[in-house]
Amino acid sequence: MPEPIPPEMLADLKAELERQLSRLERSMAVTDEAVRPVELDQQSVGRLSRMDSLQNQHMSQNLQEREQVRYGAIKAALKRWEAGTYGRCTQCGEPLAPGRLMVMPEVEHCSRCGG
Ligand SMILES: [Zn+2]
């Protein structure tokens, strides 16, 4: 069984979560602009053809979905941090491997429970 996470590492992980959250908020604002309905007005489409801009819009929608999922996961991780349950698998309650948290601080399941 992995050791519980030392307090100083917990503080680092929280700072990392907050950094990632604010970075994500900035990029979500950009994506939000990109998924706006394509204007028929050629002026606003600029040099892109309508096909290109529709394709870009579609890619941005995929990106937006991924960003929203990630945003929810980071928010949930911060909530667990406040509740004092951060660093444990939400399914089985076992401490998460520190290496795993350093790569993905928002992770909520241990390797056995999947994800
Ligand atoms: Zn688990």
Backbone and ligand atoms as CSV (ligand in chain L), in Angstrom:
chain,resi,resn,atom,element,x,y,z
A,1,MET,N,N,0.859,-1.202,0.000
A,1,MET,CA,C,0.000,0.000,0.000
A,1,MET,C,C,0.887,1.241,0.000
A,2,PRO,N,N,0.608,2.194,-0.871
A,2,PRO,CA,C,1.447,3.408,-0.893
A,2,PRO,C,C,1.290,4.214,0.394
A,3,GLU,N,N,2.340,4.939,0.754
A,3,GLU,CA,C,2.304,5.805,1.935
A,3,GLU,C,C,1.352,6.980,1.687
A,4,PRO,N,N,0.707,7.491,2.778
A,4,PRO,CA,C,-0.077,8.731,2.597
A,4,PRO,C,C,0.840,9.868,2.157
A,5,ILE,N,N,0.270,10.853,1.529
A,5,ILE,CA,C,1.056,11.942,0.956
A,5,ILE,C,C,1.527,12.913,2.032
A,6,PRO,N,N,2.817,13.226,2.044
A,6,PRO,CA,C,3.314,14.179,3.052
A,6,PRO,C,C,2.675,15.560,2.868
A,7,PRO,N,N,2.448,16.282,3.993
A,7,PRO,CA,C,1.726,17.573,3.939
A,7,PRO,C,C,2.346,18.581,2.979
A,8,GLU,N,N,3.693,18.616,2.912
A,8,GLU,CA,C,4.308,19.624,2.037
A,8,GLU,C,C,4.011,19.310,0.569
A,9,MET,N,N,3.889,18.025,0.269
A,9,MET,CA,C,3.567,17.659,-1.108
A,9,MET,C,C,2.097,17.972,-1.404
A,10,LEU,N,N,1.252,17.805,-0.404
A,10,LEU,CA,C,-0.170,18.153,-0.554
A,10,LEU,C,C,-0.327,19.628,-0.901
A,11,ALA,N,N,0.455,20.472,-0.226
A,11,ALA,CA,C,0.384,21.908,-0.482
A,11,ALA,C,C,0.835,22.217,-1.908
A,12,ASP,N,N,1.904,21.521,-2.351
A,12,ASP,CA,C,2.374,21.712,-3.726
A,12,ASP,C,C,1.317,21.300,-4.732
A,13,LEU,N,N,0.660,20.185,-4.435
A,13,LEU,CA,C,-0.343,19.678,-5.366
A,13,LEU,C,C,-1.530,20.633,-5.459
A,14,LYS,N,N,-1.870,21.258,-4.324
A,14,LYS,CA,C,-2.972,22.220,-4.364
A,14,LYS,C,C,-2.586,23.429,-5.213
A,15,ALA,N,N,-1.365,23.900,-5.022
A,15,ALA,CA,C,-0.892,25.036,-5.824
A,15,ALA,C,C,-0.911,24.670,-7.309
A,16,GLU,N,N,-0.512,23.443,-7.613
A,16,GLU,CA,C,-0.500,22.988,-9.005
A,16,GLU,C,C,-1.922,22.930,-9.574
A,17,LEU,N,N,-2.849,22.441,-8.759
A,17,LEU,CA,C,-4.259,22.384,-9.198
A,17,LEU,C,C,-4.778,23.783,-9.499
A,18,GLU,N,N,-4.437,24.732,-8.634
A,18,GLU,CA,C,-4.912,26.102,-8.835
A,18,GLU,C,C,-4.291,26.739,-10.069
A,19,ARG,N,N,-3.000,26.424,-10.288
A,19,ARG,CA,C,-2.337,26.920,-11.495
A,19,ARG,C,C,-3.015,26.369,-12.740
A,20,GLN,N,N,-3.263,25.062,-12.718
A,20,GLN,CA,C,-3.873,24.436,-13.888
A,20,GLN,C,C,-5.290,24.944,-14.119
A,21,LEU,N,N,-5.988,25.221,-13.027
A,21,LEU,CA,C,-7.354,25.732,-13.145
A,21,LEU,C,C,-7.359,27.110,-13.812
A,22,SER,N,N,-6.440,27.982,-13.406
A,22,SER,CA,C,-6.475,29.326,-13.983
A,22,SER,C,C,-5.979,29.293,-15.429
A,23,ARG,N,N,-5.029,28.393,-15.731
A,23,ARG,CA,C,-4.591,28.251,-17.115
A,23,ARG,C,C,-5.760,27.757,-17.980
A,24,LEU,N,N,-6.480,26.801,-17.434
A,24,LEU,CA,C,-7.612,26.229,-18.154
A,24,LEU,C,C,-8.714,27.264,-18.368
A,25,GLU,N,N,-8.936,28.099,-17.364
A,25,GLU,CA,C,-9.952,29.143,-17.504
A,25,GLU,C,C,-9.606,30.085,-18.641
A,26,ARG,N,N,-8.312,30.420,-18.752
A,26,ARG,CA,C,-7.893,31.295,-19.846
A,26,ARG,C,C,-8.103,30.614,-21.193
A,27,SER,N,N,-7.711,29.341,-21.278
A,27,SER,CA,C,-7.837,28.678,-22.570
A,27,SER,C,C,-9.300,28.404,-22.913
A,28,MET,N,N,-10.133,28.228,-21.899
A,28,MET,CA,C,-11.559,28.023,-22.148
A,28,MET,C,C,-12.210,29.290,-22.702
A,29,ALA,N,N,-11.715,30.430,-22.270
A,29,ALA,CA,C,-12.251,31.692,-22.785
A,29,ALA,C,C,-11.943,31.822,-24.276
A,30,VAL,N,N,-10.742,31.373,-24.666
A,30,VAL,CA,C,-10.349,31.407,-26.076
A,30,VAL,C,C,-11.203,30.433,-26.883
A,31,THR,N,N,-11.376,29.225,-26.347
A,31,THR,CA,C,-12.179,28.208,-27.033
A,31,THR,C,C,-13.618,28.670,-27.188
A,32,ASP,N,N,-14.099,29.341,-26.166
A,32,ASP,CA,C,-15.464,29.840,-26.174
A,32,ASP,C,C,-15.694,30.767,-27.366
A,33,GLU,N,N,-14.700,31.621,-27.641
A,33,GLU,CA,C,-14.770,32.500,-28.810
A,33,GLU,C,C,-14.832,31.667,-30.093
A,34,ALA,N,N,-14.020,30.612,-30.119
A,34,ALA,CA,C,-13.864,29.815,-31.340
A,34,ALA,C,C,-15.093,28.976,-31.674
A,35,VAL,N,N,-15.920,28.659,-30.688
A,35,VAL,CA,C,-17.093,27.827,-30.974
A,35,VAL,C,C,-18.352,28.650,-31.281
A,36,ARG,N,N,-18.180,29.961,-31.286
A,36,ARG,CA,C,-19.316,30.804,-31.684
A,36,ARG,C,C,-19.783,30.395,-33.078
A,37,PRO,N,N,-21.087,30.498,-33.345
A,37,PRO,CA,C,-21.587,30.120,-34.672
A,37,PRO,C,C,-20.854,30.873,-35.781
A,38,VAL,N,N,-20.581,30.160,-36.861
A,38,VAL,CA,C,-19.866,30.765,-37.974
A,38,VAL,C,C,-20.739,31.834,-38.621
A,39,GLU,N,N,-20.156,33.005,-38.769
A,39,GLU,CA,C,-20.894,34.107,-39.387
A,39,GLU,C,C,-20.957,33.909,-40.895
A,40,LEU,N,N,-22.098,34.252,-41.484
A,40,LEU,CA,C,-22.218,34.173,-42.938
A,40,LEU,C,C,-21.465,35.309,-43.610
A,41,ASP,N,N,-21.348,36.373,-42.882
A,41,ASP,CA,C,-20.646,37.544,-43.362
A,41,ASP,C,C,-19.179,37.214,-43.654
A,42,GLN,N,N,-18.788,37.328,-44.905
A,42,GLN,CA,C,-17.422,36.961,-45.300
A,42,GLN,C,C,-16.367,37.824,-44.603
A,43,GLN,N,N,-16.730,39.048,-44.308
A,43,GLN,CA,C,-15.786,39.940,-43.639
A,43,GLN,C,C,-15.254,39.340,-42.348
A,44,SER,N,N,-16.177,38.781,-41.559
A,44,SER,CA,C,-15.767,38.301,-40.243
A,44,SER,C,C,-15.083,36.942,-40.334
A,45,VAL,N,N,-15.298,36.215,-41.429
A,45,VAL,CA,C,-14.619,34.932,-41.611
A,45,VAL,C,C,-13.177,35.179,-42.052
A,46,GLY,N,N,-12.958,36.342,-42.647
A,46,GLY,CA,C,-11.610,36.690,-43.041
A,46,GLY,C,C,-11.141,35.845,-44.203
A,47,ARG,N,N,-9.906,35.382,-44.157
A,47,ARG,CA,C,-9.333,34.635,-45.264
A,47,ARG,C,C,-9.745,33.166,-45.274
A,48,LEU,N,N,-10.324,32.700,-44.188
A,48,LEU,CA,C,-10.756,31.304,-44.143
A,48,LEU,C,C,-12.017,31.125,-44.983
A,49,SER,N,N,-12.083,30.031,-45.691
A,49,SER,CA,C,-13.336,29.721,-46.367
A,49,SER,C,C,-14.329,29.265,-45.315
A,50,ARG,N,N,-15.592,29.248,-45.690
A,50,ARG,CA,C,-16.623,28.825,-44.753
A,50,ARG,C,C,-16.408,27.374,-44.307
A,51,MET,N,N,-15.974,26.512,-45.245
A,51,MET,CA,C,-15.696,25.115,-44.905
A,51,MET,C,C,-14.620,25.012,-43.826
A,52,ASP,N,N,-13.545,25.763,-44.044
A,52,ASP,CA,C,-12.453,25.747,-43.081
A,52,ASP,C,C,-12.916,26.209,-41.715
A,53,SER,N,N,-13.719,27.268,-41.714
A,53,SER,CA,C,-14.101,27.796,-40.416
A,53,SER,C,C,-15.084,26.852,-39.721
A,54,LEU,N,N,-15.908,26.135,-40.512
A,54,LEU,CA,C,-16.785,25.141,-39.889
A,54,LEU,C,C,-15.963,24.002,-39.286
A,55,GLN,N,N,-14.917,23.611,-39.996
A,55,GLN,CA,C,-14.055,22.538,-39.499
A,55,GLN,C,C,-13.323,22.970,-38.232
A,56,ASN,N,N,-12.841,24.212,-38.259
A,56,ASN,CA,C,-12.186,24.739,-37.063
A,56,ASN,C,C,-13.155,24.784,-35.891
A,57,GLN,N,N,-14.373,25.160,-36.189
A,57,GLN,CA,C,-15.379,25.257,-35.143
A,57,GLN,C,C,-15.630,23.876,-34.533
A,58,HIS,N,N,-15.680,22.857,-35.412
A,58,HIS,CA,C,-15.895,21.494,-34.948
A,58,HIS,C,C,-14.746,21.031,-34.047
A,59,MET,N,N,-13.521,21.345,-34.474
A,59,MET,CA,C,-12.364,20.977,-33.651
A,59,MET,C,C,-12.408,21.693,-32.307
A,60,SER,N,N,-12.832,22.945,-32.348
A,60,SER,CA,C,-12.923,23.709,-31.106
A,60,SER,C,C,-13.983,23.137,-30.179
A,61,GLN,N,N,-15.051,22.602,-30.765
A,61,GLN,CA,C,-16.089,21.995,-29.929
A,61,GLN,C,C,-15.554,20.757,-29.213
A,62,ASN,N,N,-14.761,19.949,-29.948
A,62,ASN,CA,C,-14.140,18.788,-29.303
A,62,ASN,C,C,-13.224,19.230,-28.171
A,63,LEU,N,N,-12.442,20.258,-28.463
A,63,LEU,CA,C,-11.525,20.784,-27.454
A,63,LEU,C,C,-12.308,21.287,-26.247
A,64,GLN,N,N,-13.402,21.981,-26.524
A,64,GLN,CA,C,-14.207,22.532,-25.445
A,64,GLN,C,C,-14.744,21.428,-24.539
A,65,GLU,N,N,-15.177,20.311,-25.161
A,65,GLU,CA,C,-15.672,19.195,-24.351
A,65,GLU,C,C,-14.586,18.656,-23.432
A,66,ARG,N,N,-13.380,18.483,-23.997
A,66,ARG,CA,C,-12.263,17.981,-23.180
A,66,ARG,C,C,-11.924,18.957,-22.059
A,67,GLU,N,N,-11.933,20.256,-22.392
A,67,GLU,CA,C,-11.615,21.269,-21.378
A,67,GLU,C,C,-12.646,21.262,-20.246
A,68,GLN,N,N,-13.918,21.081,-20.632
A,68,GLN,CA,C,-14.958,21.087,-19.600
A,68,GLN,C,C,-14.834,19.884,-18.665
A,69,VAL,N,N,-14.494,18.727,-19.240
A,69,VAL,CA,C,-14.298,17.531,-18.422
A,69,VAL,C,C,-13.145,17.751,-17.441
A,70,ARG,N,N,-12.048,18.291,-17.974
A,70,ARG,CA,C,-10.861,18.525,-17.164
A,70,ARG,C,C,-11.153,19.565,-16.073
A,71,TYR,N,N,-11.880,20.602,-16.456
A,71,TYR,CA,C,-12.237,21.659,-15.513
A,71,TYR,C,C,-13.020,21.071,-14.335
A,72,GLY,N,N,-13.996,20.216,-14.654
A,72,GLY,CA,C,-14.788,19.565,-13.619
A,72,GLY,C,C,-13.924,18.699,-12.715
A,73,ALA,N,N,-12.970,18.003,-13.310
A,73,ALA,CA,C,-12.102,17.111,-12.534
A,73,ALA,C,C,-11.211,17.904,-11.584
A,74,ILE,N,N,-10.692,19.033,-12.064
A,74,ILE,CA,C,-9.820,19.854,-11.211
A,74,ILE,C,C,-10.627,20.493,-10.084
A,75,LYS,N,N,-11.807,20.989,-10.429
A,75,LYS,CA,C,-12.696,21.564,-9.403
A,75,LYS,C,C,-13.016,20.528,-8.322
A,76,ALA,N,N,-13.316,19.306,-8.761
A,76,ALA,CA,C,-13.656,18.240,-7.819
A,76,ALA,C,C,-12.449,17.900,-6.934
A,77,ALA,N,N,-11.258,17.918,-7.524
A,77,ALA,CA,C,-10.042,17.625,-6.758
A,77,ALA,C,C,-9.825,18.695,-5.688
A,78,LEU,N,N,-10.063,19.965,-6.047
A,78,LEU,CA,C,-9.905,21.049,-5.072
A,78,LEU,C,C,-10.931,20.921,-3.938
A,79,LYS,N,N,-12.108,20.458,-4.297
A,79,LYS,CA,C,-13.146,20.257,-3.292
A,79,LYS,C,C,-12.722,19.153,-2.320
A,80,ARG,N,N,-12.153,18.089,-2.865
A,80,ARG,CA,C,-11.649,17.004,-2.004
A,80,ARG,C,C,-10.520,17.508,-1.120
A,81,TRP,N,N,-9.712,18.419,-1.684
A,81,TRP,CA,C,-8.610,18.982,-0.910
A,81,TRP,C,C,-9.167,19.714,0.309
A,82,GLU,N,N,-10.180,20.560,0.068
A,82,GLU,CA,C,-10.818,21.307,1.162
A,82,GLU,C,C,-11.436,20.358,2.183
A,83,ALA,N,N,-11.996,19.255,1.696
A,83,ALA,CA,C,-12.685,18.307,2.573
A,83,ALA,C,C,-11.706,17.381,3.304
A,84,GLY,N,N,-10.437,17.451,2.898
A,84,GLY,CA,C,-9.429,16.620,3.549
A,84,GLY,C,C,-9.378,15.182,3.043
A,85,THR,N,N,-10.033,14.926,1.918
A,85,THR,CA,C,-10.008,13.567,1.371
A,85,THR,C,C,-9.119,13.473,0.136
A,86,TYR,N,N,-8.470,14.586,-0.202
A,86,TYR,CA,C,-7.624,14.589,-1.390
A,86,TYR,C,C,-6.449,13.615,-1.222
A,87,GLY,N,N,-6.094,12.953,-2.331
A,87,GLY,CA,C,-4.954,12.039,-2.281
A,87,GLY,C,C,-5.362,10.606,-2.012
A,88,ARG,N,N,-6.668,10.393,-1.874
A,88,ARG,CA,C,-7.177,9.038,-1.701
A,88,ARG,C,C,-8.109,8.714,-2.858
A,89,CYS,N,N,-8.126,7.438,-3.194
A,89,CYS,CA,C,-9.020,6.972,-4.247
A,89,CYS,C,C,-10.462,7.193,-3.794
A,90,THR,N,N,-11.285,7.822,-4.659
A,90,THR,CA,C,-12.671,8.103,-4.260
A,90,THR,C,C,-13.514,6.830,-4.254
A,91,GLN,N,N,-12.970,5.759,-4.834
A,91,GLN,CA,C,-13.718,4.521,-4.882
A,91,GLN,C,C,-13.388,3.594,-3.709
A,92,CYS,N,N,-12.083,3.332,-3.504
A,92,CYS,CA,C,-11.719,2.353,-2.467
A,92,CYS,C,C,-11.092,3.008,-1.246
A,93,GLY,N,N,-10.733,4.314,-1.343
A,93,GLY,CA,C,-10.184,5.007,-0.189
A,93,GLY,C,C,-8.702,4.790,0.070
A,94,GLU,N,N,-8.052,3.994,-0.781
A,94,GLU,CA,C,-6.614,3.774,-0.627
A,94,GLU,C,C,-5.857,5.045,-1.033
A,95,PRO,N,N,-4.720,5.323,-0.342
A,95,PRO,CA,C,-3.923,6.484,-0.763
A,95,PRO,C,C,-3.442,6.306,-2.208
A,96,LEU,N,N,-3.455,7.395,-2.963
A,96,LEU,CA,C,-2.985,7.352,-4.353
A,96,LEU,C,C,-1.462,7.431,-4.368
A,97,ALA,N,N,-0.867,6.814,-5.363
A,97,ALA,CA,C,0.593,6.870,-5.496
A,97,ALA,C,C,1.017,8.310,-5.792
A,98,PRO,N,N,1.980,8.842,-5.008
A,98,PRO,CA,C,2.419,10.229,-5.211
A,98,PRO,C,C,2.863,10.499,-6.652
A,99,GLY,N,N,3.526,9.528,-7.292
A,99,GLY,CA,C,3.978,9.718,-8.670
A,99,GLY,C,C,2.808,9.980,-9.603
A,100,ARG,N,N,1.713,9.305,-9.328
A,100,ARG,CA,C,0.506,9.450,-10.130
A,100,ARG,C,C,-0.100,10.846,-9.955
A,101,LEU,N,N,-0.102,11.319,-8.709
A,101,LEU,CA,C,-0.653,12.645,-8.427
A,101,LEU,C,C,0.201,13.755,-9.025
A,102,MET,N,N,1.515,13.505,-9.078
A,102,MET,CA,C,2.377,14.554,-9.619
A,102,MET,C,C,2.150,14.711,-11.122
A,103,VAL,N,N,1.854,13.606,-11.787
A,103,VAL,CA,C,1.586,13.676,-13.230
A,103,VAL,C,C,0.198,14.252,-13.484
A,104,MET,N,N,-0.771,13.812,-12.688
A,104,MET,CA,C,-2.165,14.219,-12.875
A,104,MET,C,C,-2.779,14.544,-11.526
A,105,PRO,N,N,-2.598,15.775,-11.046
A,105,PRO,CA,C,-3.047,16.094,-9.688
A,105,PRO,C,C,-4.566,15.975,-9.495
A,106,GLU,N,N,-5.322,15.948,-10.610
A,106,GLU,CA,C,-6.779,15.874,-10.484
A,106,GLU,C,C,-7.281,14.427,-10.464
A,107,VAL,N,N,-6.349,13.466,-10.552
A,107,VAL,CA,C,-6.764,12.057,-10.627
A,107,VAL,C,C,-7.574,11.672,-9.384
A,108,GLU,N,N,-8.617,10.862,-9.574
A,108,GLU,CA,C,-9.455,10.527,-8.419
A,108,GLU,C,C,-9.479,9.028,-8.093
A,109,HIS,N,N,-8.997,8.208,-9.024
A,109,HIS,CA,C,-9.004,6.777,-8.759
A,109,HIS,C,C,-7.580,6.224,-8.728
A,110,CYS,N,N,-7.366,5.203,-7.898
A,110,CYS,CA,C,-6.085,4.513,-7.910
A,110,CYS,C,C,-6.010,3.648,-9.175
A,111,SER,N,N,-4.824,3.081,-9.420
A,111,SER,CA,C,-4.652,2.329,-10.672
A,111,SER,C,C,-5.549,1.090,-10.705
A,112,ARG,N,N,-5.890,0.549,-9.551
A,112,ARG,CA,C,-6.747,-0.633,-9.531
A,112,ARG,C,C,-8.197,-0.291,-9.896
A,113,CYS,N,N,-8.652,0.879,-9.436
A,113,CYS,CA,C,-10.040,1.277,-9.702
A,113,CYS,C,C,-10.205,1.886,-11.087
A,114,GLY,N,N,-9.077,2.067,-11.768
A,114,GLY,CA,C,-9.147,2.503,-13.170
A,114,GLY,C,C,-9.051,3.992,-13.361
A,115,GLY,N,N,-8.740,4.386,-14.584
A,115,GLY,CA,C,-8.624,5.802,-14.914
A,115,GLY,C,C,-7.259,6.233,-14.694
L,1,ZN,ZN,ZN,-9.150,2.605,-5.683
